[in-house]
Every structure is written in C-alpha cells, then in structure tokens.
Amino acid sequence: MQIKKYTAPSLKEATELMKEELGGDAIILGTRVIEGDRQFNSKKMFEITAGADEIIKKNSEKRNEAQKESKNIYEKEIDSINEKIFNPSSRSASSDRELNEAGSKTEHHFKSEKLDKKIKEYSDLLLERDIQKPIVKEIVKHLDNYSGLVEERNLESYLLSSLSSMVTTKEFKVKKGKTVKIALVGPTGVGKTTCIAKLAVISKIIHKLKVGLITIDTFRLGAIDQLRIFSEISDIEMAAAYEPADMKKLLKKFSDKDIVFIDTVGRSQRNSDNLSKIKEYLEAANVDDVMLVVSAATAPRTLNDISTKFKIFNYKSVIFTKADEAASYGAILNLSYNFNTPITFITNGQVIPDDILAVSSEYIANLIFSGKLY
C-alpha cells in the first residue's frame, strides 16, 4: 500500500488533496489536528494519513489489457466459430467452460447481494445512531467502492475505518512557561462548572500544573458557592469577575499559575446579546483557547444550532458531557465533521475527576457503532 500525508486548513480540503492524487478509492488511515502558533503567526491545520491499495494499479493494468484485447476481438470471434464448426470435440469442452463461468458468475452475484444487504443494514444502523443522512450516504458510497474487494466478515472493519476518518480529536496539552487561559462556553445546564472542576484536578494532579479558577457566572444562584467549595476541597485558588474590567486584575493575581480556567455563565444560543456580553469578558482576558461544552443528549438540530451560534467565541475544540444519558452518539461525528472541529473529552457522570474520558477517533468510531461507552 502507498502511504501519504496531506495537510490543509480544513479536513475537507485535505481529503480533496488526497482524492486528487490517489483517487476516490484511497483509504483514510488517520487524522490529526496541528495547532497553530501565535508567535510564528501560523494557523491550525488538519492532517490526514491516506493509503492507496495496489488494486488501483492492477485495475489500471487490467484496463490496458482490455484495450489490447479489443483490437483482436474480431479475430478471436472468427477463431471461435471455426473451432466450433471444424472441431466437434471442442464444443463439449467449450460448453463445460461456459457452464463453469456461469456458475462462477452466479456465486459472485450471490456474494455481491449478501454484501449489498449488509451495507444496507449498516446504513440503517448509522441512521438510528443519529448520523445525518448526507454523511451516511458518503460512508455507504465508500463501502460500495470496496464491496467487490472485501469479504463480508471484513466489512465492519472498513465501516469503523470510515467513521474514524470523519471525526478528529485533540489531545489536552499545556506547556509550562507562561499562563495559559482556557475558557469553557456553552448553553445552560450542560455541566460546564463540573467540567472545569474535572479539568482543574487533572491539570493539578496528573500534569503537575499550578492551577487557577475564575468564574464570571455571578448571575446563577449558588454558582460561585459551588466553585468555591470545590476550590477549598482541592486547594485550587479561585476568584470571581463581576465585570469585564475585573479580568485584567484577576489574571495579574494569577500570573504565577501555569493554567487558568474561566467558567462562563450558561446562555441560550438564541440570545445574541447575552453571548456578546460573555465575549467581552473573554476578550478582556485575552484567552488562549476556548472549548465548547455541549450535552451528548441534545437533539441533533438543536446541537447544530448551538454549534453555529457559539462560533462567535471561535472555539477550538468540543467537550461532550452527559454521555451516560445519551441514547446514541452520532451527533459527535456530525459536529466534528460539519464544523471541522476536534473533540477533546467526553464526560459520563458527575464524579470528579473520574467521569471524564480523553478520546481518540478510533474510540469515537467504536462508541457510535456499538452504542456503548465501555
């Protein structure tokens, strides 16, 4: 197999580069996000690793052979007629060959029907998993391209590979040396504060970072108390910003921290004024990264609307919460693929910090296919 890498500003552009060079039969083996660097004014890029089977080369050779054969088709037909007329014994052998070829074609047709039936079953399954129809059609088209090359028992592997290639993930990394400011945004009730607590503990205990917490959720009853209790238990310093102007002072106070998490107030994606107010806080803080937090149990159309309206914050990745409450997980692929956005974490409960999973594209593919978190 020929292996190549392609890099572009979006996953779709990278895929187009792949198809242009390797053709539509190429297989996407993996994807990753290459983060930009402000210091060198470089932007985020998407990289895919693709492979082209030798079967493509063989098909080309077969086409060339067919063209050569077509030149002599008249002579072959004449020879065949002469064989049947002047050599009666050959008619029996020829009949046997025709019967064998017919049997072979019947067997191939039977196998093809079984594969087509299996692909249809997979298509229905993906729709049940709430993957959008255009995406399912693209996956089915990819499977159809390989239906003549794979056995039925291997079709599931090709399906998982297709699902994996359509979703990107991002590893949570923070380098020491400067204070990194990360804000979590999202609609009401998705569990942003609980996510903040989990990430704060992971950063402190696993990554050995100095952590600070800032909340701008001063409107919701008990919100500050909830985070303050957590900060006291975990011995992580926190503060509250009541106005955008407070951010500069608080960040100066946290200048010795490796990472500062900013907890925002949950707002409806339909209220643009409230979203703009939150943006003022984040601009005053000059945040380095924004993560969108959404519930995995959100209806697909609503999730699409949230993802679109919250683009005002230029979020770089997504955290899916409440995976333990979701009936299916196709929405994860829909969001990642449609918005060219990687998934960083999935949470599956309220326990801090246990109920949070760092994910890979392969894990998400299996999660969607099986419908099981474990």
C-alpha positions, 0 to 999 in steps of 0.5 A, a space after each residue: 500500500 502507498 502511504 501519504 500525508 496531506 495537510 490543509 486548513 480544513 479536513 475537507 480540503 485535505 481529503 480533496 488533496 488526497 482524492 486528487 492524487 490517489 483517487 476516490 478509492 484511497 483509504 483514510 488511515 488517520 487524522 490529526 489536528 496541528 495547532 497553530 502558533 501565535 508567535 510564528 503567526 501560523 494557523 491550525 491545520 488538519 492532517 490526514 494519513 491516506 493509503 492507496 491499495 495496489 488494486 488501483 494499479 492492477 485495475 489500471 493494468 487490467 484496463 490496458 489489457 482490455 484495450 489490447 484485447 479489443 483490437 483482436 476481438 474480431 479475430 478471436 470471434 472468427 477463431 471461435 466459430 471455426 473451432 466450433 464448426 471444424 472441431 466437434 470435440 471442442 464444443 463439449 469442452 467449450 460448453 463445460 467452460 461456459 457452464 463453469 463461468 456461469 456458475 462462477 458468475 452466479 456465486 459472485 452475484 450471490 456474494 455481491 447481494 449478501 454484501 449489498 444487504 449488509 451495507 444496507 443494514 449498516 446504513 440503517 444502523 448509522 441512521 438510528 445512531 443519529 448520523 445525518 443522512 448526507 454523511 451516511 450516504 458518503 460512508 455507504 458510497 465508500 463501502 460500495 467502492 470496496 464491496 467487490 474487494 472485501 469479504 463480508 466478515 471484513 466489512 465492519 472493519 472498513 465501516 469503523 475505518 470510515 467513521 474514524 476518518 470523519 471525526 478528529 480529536 485533540 489531545 489536552 496539552 499545556 506547556 509550562 512557561 507562561 499562563 495559559 487561559 482556557 475558557 469553557 462556553 456553552 448553553 445552560 445546564 450542560 455541566 460546564 462548572 463540573 467540567 472545569 472542576 474535572 479539568 482543574 484536578 487533572 491539570 493539578 494532579 496528573 500534569 503537575 500544573 499550578 492551577 487557577 479558577 475564575 468564574 464570571 457566572 455571578 448571575 446563577 444562584 449558588 454558582 460561585 458557592 459551588 466553585 468555591 467549595 470545590 476550590 477549598 476541597 482541592 486547594 485550587 485558588 479561585 476568584 470571581 469577575 463581576 465585570 469585564 474590567 475585573 479580568 485584567 486584575 484577576 489574571 495579574 493575581 494569577 500570573 504565577 499559575 501555569 493554567 487558568 480556567 474561566 467558567 462562563 455563565 450558561 446562555 441560550 444560543 438564541 440570545 445574541 446579546 447575552 453571548 456578546 456580553 460573555 465575549 467581552 469578558 473573554 476578550 478582556 482576558 485575552 484567552 488562549 483557547 476556548 472549548 465548547 461544552 455541549 450535552 451528548 443528549 441534545 437533539 441533533 438540530 438543536 446541537 447544530 444550532 448551538 454549534 453555529 451560534 457559539 462560533 462567535 467565541 471561535 472555539 477550538 475544540 468540543 467537550 461532550 458531557 452527559 454521555 451516560 444519558 445519551 441514547 446514541 452518539 452520532 451527533 459527535 461525528 456530525 459536529 466534528 465533521 460539519 464544523 471541522 472541529 476536534 473533540 477533546 473529552 467526553 464526560 459520563 457522570 458527575 464524579 470528579 475527576 473520574 467521569 471524564 474520558 480523553 478520546 481518540 477517533 478510533 474510540 469515537 468510531 467504536 462508541 457510535 457503532 456499538 452504542 456503548 461507552 465501555 
